[in-house]
């Protein structure tokens, strides 16, 4: 699972907007991201979230400084 897939899964499960640090913590705790197999998870997660929030076709949106949510479907 890549960083963006992990972020979407965490946001779906939590059902509310979350700061990227919380998304990262939950993804690591639940094993969605493995720091031993992927390098620089922090940088990659931030970049993936920022990039996805800029794309109108992606369900992730930025709702505050460092805070992301899923759009209503």
C-alpha distances in whole Angstrom, upper triangle without the diagonal:
4,7,8,6,6,10,11,10,12,15,15,16,18,20,21,21,19,20,17,18,18,14,13,15,14,10,12,14,12,10,6,7,9,12,13,11,10,13,15,12,15,16,13,12,16,16,13,15,18,17,16,19,21,20,22,20,17,17,17,20,22,24,26,25,22,21,19,19,18,21,23,22
4,6,5,6,9,10,11,12,14,16,17,18,20,21,20,18,18,15,16,17,13,12,15,14,11,12,15,14,12,8,7,10,12,13,11,9,11,12,9,12,13,9,9,12,12,9,12,15,14,13,16,18,18,20,18,15,16,15,18,19,22,23,23,19,19,17,18,17,20,23,22
4,6,5,6,9,10,11,12,14,15,16,18,18,17,15,14,11,13,13,10,9,12,12,9,10,14,13,12,8,7,10,11,14,12,10,11,11,7,9,10,7,5,9,9,7,8,12,12,11,14,16,16,19,18,14,15,13,15,16,19,20,19,15,16,14,15,15,18,21,21
4,5,5,6,9,10,11,12,14,15,16,16,15,14,14,11,14,14,10,11,14,13,11,13,16,15,14,10,10,14,15,18,16,13,15,14,11,12,12,9,7,9,9,6,7,10,10,8,11,13,13,15,14,11,11,9,12,14,17,18,18,15,14,12,12,12,15,18,18
4,5,5,6,9,10,11,12,14,15,16,16,15,16,14,16,15,11,12,15,13,10,13,15,13,12,9,10,13,15,18,16,14,16,16,13,14,15,12,10,13,13,9,10,14,13,11,13,16,15,17,15,12,11,11,14,16,19,21,21,18,17,14,13,12,15,17,17
4,5,5,6,9,10,11,12,14,15,15,13,14,11,13,12,8,9,11,9,6,9,11,10,9,6,7,11,13,16,14,13,15,15,11,12,14,12,9,12,13,10,10,14,15,13,15,18,18,19,18,14,13,12,15,16,19,20,20,16,15,13,13,13,16,18,18
4,5,5,6,9,10,11,12,12,11,10,11,8,11,10,6,8,10,9,7,11,13,12,12,9,10,13,15,18,17,15,16,15,12,12,13,11,8,10,12,9,8,12,13,10,12,15,15,17,16,12,11,9,12,13,15,16,16,13,12,9,10,10,13,16,17
4,5,5,6,9,10,10,11,11,11,13,11,14,13,9,11,14,12,10,14,15,13,14,11,12,16,18,21,20,18,20,19,15,15,17,14,11,13,14,11,9,13,13,10,12,15,14,15,14,10,8,7,11,13,15,17,18,15,13,10,9,8,11,13,13
4,5,5,6,9,10,12,12,12,14,13,15,13,9,11,13,10,8,12,13,11,12,9,11,15,18,20,19,18,20,20,16,17,18,16,13,15,17,14,13,16,17,14,15,19,18,19,17,14,11,11,14,16,18,20,21,17,15,13,11,10,13,15,15
4,5,5,6,8,10,10,9,11,11,12,9,6,9,10,7,7,10,11,9,11,9,11,15,17,20,19,18,20,19,15,15,18,16,12,14,17,14,12,16,17,15,16,19,19,20,19,15,13,12,14,15,16,18,18,15,13,11,10,10,14,15,16
4,5,5,6,7,7,7,10,10,12,10,7,11,12,10,10,14,14,13,15,12,14,18,20,23,23,21,22,21,17,17,18,17,13,14,16,14,11,15,16,13,13,17,17,18,17,13,10,9,11,12,13,15,16,14,11,8,7,7,10,12,13
4,6,5,8,10,11,14,14,16,13,11,14,15,12,12,16,16,14,16,13,16,20,22,25,24,23,25,24,20,20,22,20,16,18,19,16,14,18,18,15,15,19,18,18,17,14,10,10,13,15,16,18,20,17,14,11,9,7,10,11,11
4,6,9,11,11,14,15,16,13,11,14,14,10,11,14,14,11,14,12,15,19,21,24,24,23,25,24,20,20,23,21,17,19,21,19,17,20,21,18,19,22,22,22,21,17,14,14,16,18,18,20,21,19,16,14,11,11,14,14,15
4,6,8,8,12,13,14,11,9,13,13,10,11,15,14,13,16,14,17,20,22,25,25,24,25,24,20,20,22,21,17,18,21,19,16,19,21,19,18,22,22,22,22,18,15,14,15,16,16,17,19,16,13,12,10,10,13,14,15
4,7,9,13,14,16,13,12,15,16,13,14,18,17,16,19,17,19,23,25,28,28,26,28,26,23,22,24,23,19,20,22,19,17,19,21,18,17,21,21,20,20,17,13,12,14,15,14,16,19,17,13,11,8,8,11,11,12
4,6,10,12,14,11,11,15,15,13,15,18,18,17,20,18,20,24,25,28,28,26,28,26,22,21,23,22,18,18,20,19,15,18,20,17,16,19,20,20,20,17,13,12,12,12,11,13,15,14,10,9,6,8,10,11,14
4,7,9,12,10,9,13,14,13,15,18,18,18,20,18,19,23,24,27,27,25,26,23,20,18,20,19,16,15,17,16,13,14,17,15,13,17,18,18,18,15,12,10,9,9,8,9,11,10,6,5,4,7,10,12,15
4,6,8,6,6,10,11,10,12,15,15,16,18,16,17,20,21,24,25,22,23,20,17,15,17,17,13,13,16,15,12,14,16,15,14,17,19,19,20,17,14,11,11,10,9,9,10,8,5,6,7,10,13,15,18
4,5,5,6,9,10,11,12,14,16,17,18,17,17,19,19,23,24,21,21,18,15,13,14,15,12,10,14,14,11,12,16,15,13,17,19,20,21,18,16,12,12,10,10,9,8,5,4,6,9,12,15,18,21
4,5,5,6,9,10,10,12,14,15,16,14,14,16,16,20,20,17,17,14,11,9,11,11,8,7,11,11,8,10,13,13,12,16,18,20,20,17,15,12,12,10,11,11,9,6,6,7,10,13,16,19,21
4,5,5,6,9,10,11,12,14,15,14,13,15,15,18,19,17,16,14,11,8,11,12,9,9,13,13,11,13,17,17,16,19,21,23,24,20,19,16,16,14,15,13,12,8,9,10,13,16,19,22,24
4,5,5,6,8,10,10,12,14,13,13,16,16,19,20,18,19,16,13,11,14,15,11,12,15,15,13,15,18,17,17,21,22,24,24,20,18,15,16,14,15,14,13,10,9,10,12,15,18,21,23
4,6,5,6,9,10,11,12,11,11,14,14,18,18,16,17,15,12,10,13,13,9,10,13,12,10,13,16,15,15,18,19,21,21,17,15,12,14,13,14,14,14,10,9,9,10,12,16,19,20
4,6,5,6,9,10,11,9,8,11,11,15,15,13,14,12,8,7,11,11,7,9,12,12,11,14,16,16,16,20,21,23,23,19,18,15,16,16,17,17,15,12,12,12,14,16,19,22,23
4,6,5,6,9,10,10,9,11,11,15,16,15,15,14,11,10,14,14,11,13,16,16,15,18,20,19,20,23,24,26,26,22,21,18,19,18,19,19,17,14,14,14,16,18,22,24,25
4,5,5,6,8,8,9,12,13,16,17,16,17,16,13,13,16,16,13,15,18,16,15,18,20,19,20,23,24,26,25,21,19,17,19,18,19,19,19,15,14,14,15,16,20,22,23
4,6,5,6,5,6,9,11,14,14,13,15,14,10,11,14,13,10,13,16,14,14,17,19,17,19,22,22,24,23,19,18,16,18,18,20,20,20,16,15,14,15,16,20,22,22
4,6,5,6,5,6,8,11,12,11,13,13,10,11,14,13,12,14,17,16,16,19,21,20,21,25,25,27,26,23,22,19,21,21,23,23,22,18,18,17,18,20,23,25,26
4,6,8,8,9,11,13,15,15,17,16,13,14,18,17,15,18,20,19,19,22,24,23,24,27,28,30,29,25,23,21,23,23,24,24,23,20,19,19,20,21,24,26,27
4,6,8,10,12,14,15,15,18,18,15,16,19,18,15,18,21,19,19,22,24,22,23,27,27,28,27,23,22,20,23,23,24,25,25,21,20,19,19,19,23,24,25
4,5,6,9,11,11,12,15,16,13,15,18,16,15,18,20,18,19,22,23,22,24,27,27,29,27,23,22,21,24,24,26,26,26,22,21,20,21,21,24,26,26
4,7,10,12,11,11,14,15,11,14,16,14,12,16,17,15,15,19,20,18,20,23,23,25,23,20,19,18,21,21,23,24,24,20,19,18,18,18,21,23,23
4,6,9,8,8,10,11,8,11,13,11,10,14,15,13,15,18,19,18,20,23,23,25,24,20,20,18,21,21,23,24,23,19,19,18,19,19,23,25,25
4,5,6,6,9,10,8,12,14,13,12,16,17,16,18,21,21,21,23,26,26,29,27,24,24,22,24,25,27,27,26,22,22,21,23,23,27,29,29
4,6,5,6,8,7,10,12,12,12,15,16,16,18,20,21,22,24,26,27,30,29,25,25,23,25,25,27,27,25,21,22,22,24,25,28,31,31
4,6,7,10,10,13,15,14,15,18,19,19,21,24,24,25,27,29,30,33,31,28,28,26,29,28,31,30,29,25,26,25,27,28,31,34,34
4,7,10,10,13,15,13,14,18,18,18,20,23,23,23,26,28,28,31,29,26,27,25,28,28,30,30,29,25,26,25,27,27,30,33,33
4,7,7,10,11,9,11,14,15,14,17,19,19,20,22,24,24,28,26,23,24,22,24,25,27,27,26,22,23,22,24,25,28,31,31
4,6,9,9,9,11,13,14,14,17,18,19,20,23,24,25,28,28,25,25,23,25,24,27,27,25,21,23,22,25,26,29,32,32
4,5,6,6,9,10,11,12,14,16,17,18,20,22,23,26,26,23,24,21,23,22,24,23,21,18,20,20,23,24,27,30,31
4,6,5,6,8,10,10,12,14,15,16,18,20,21,24,24,21,21,18,20,19,22,21,19,16,17,17,19,21,24,27,28
4,6,5,6,9,10,11,12,14,15,17,19,20,24,24,20,21,17,18,17,19,18,16,12,14,15,18,20,23,26,28
4,6,5,6,9,10,11,12,14,16,17,19,22,23,20,20,17,18,17,20,18,16,13,15,16,19,20,23,27,28
4,6,5,6,9,10,10,12,14,16,17,20,20,17,18,16,17,16,19,19,17,14,16,15,18,19,22,25,26
4,5,5,6,9,10,10,12,14,16,19,19,15,16,13,14,14,16,16,15,11,13,12,14,15,18,22,23
4,6,5,6,8,10,11,13,15,18,18,15,16,12,13,11,14,14,12,9,11,10,14,15,18,22,23
4,6,5,6,8,10,11,13,16,17,14,16,13,13,12,16,16,14,11,13,12,15,17,19,22,24
4,6,5,6,9,10,11,14,14,11,13,10,12,12,15,16,15,12,13,11,13,14,16,20,21
4,5,5,6,9,10,13,13,10,11,7,8,8,12,13,12,9,10,8,10,11,13,17,18
4,6,5,7,9,12,14,11,12,9,9,8,11,12,11,9,10,9,12,13,15,18,20
4,5,5,7,10,11,9,12,9,10,10,14,15,15,13,14,12,14,14,15,19,20
4,5,5,8,9,6,8,6,7,9,13,15,15,13,13,10,11,11,12,15,16
4,6,7,9,7,8,5,4,6,9,11,12,11,11,8,9,10,10,14,15
4,6,9,8,10,9,8,9,12,14,14,14,14,12,13,13,13,16,17
4,5,6,9,8,9,11,14,17,17,17,16,13,14,13,12,15,16
4,6,8,9,9,12,14,17,19,18,17,14,14,12,10,13,13
4,7,9,10,14,16,19,21,20,19,15,14,12,10,13,12
4,6,8,11,14,17,19,17,16,12,11,9,9,11,11
4,7,10,12,16,18,16,14,10,8,5,5,8,8
4,7,10,12,14,12,10,7,6,5,6,10,11
4,6,9,11,11,9,6,5,6,6,10,12
4,6,8,7,6,5,6,9,10,13,16
4,7,8,6,6,7,10,10,13,16
4,6,5,7,9,13,14,17,20
4,5,9,12,15,17,20,23
4,7,10,14,16,19,22
4,7,11,13,16,19
4,7,10,13,15
4,6,9,12
4,6,8
4,6
4
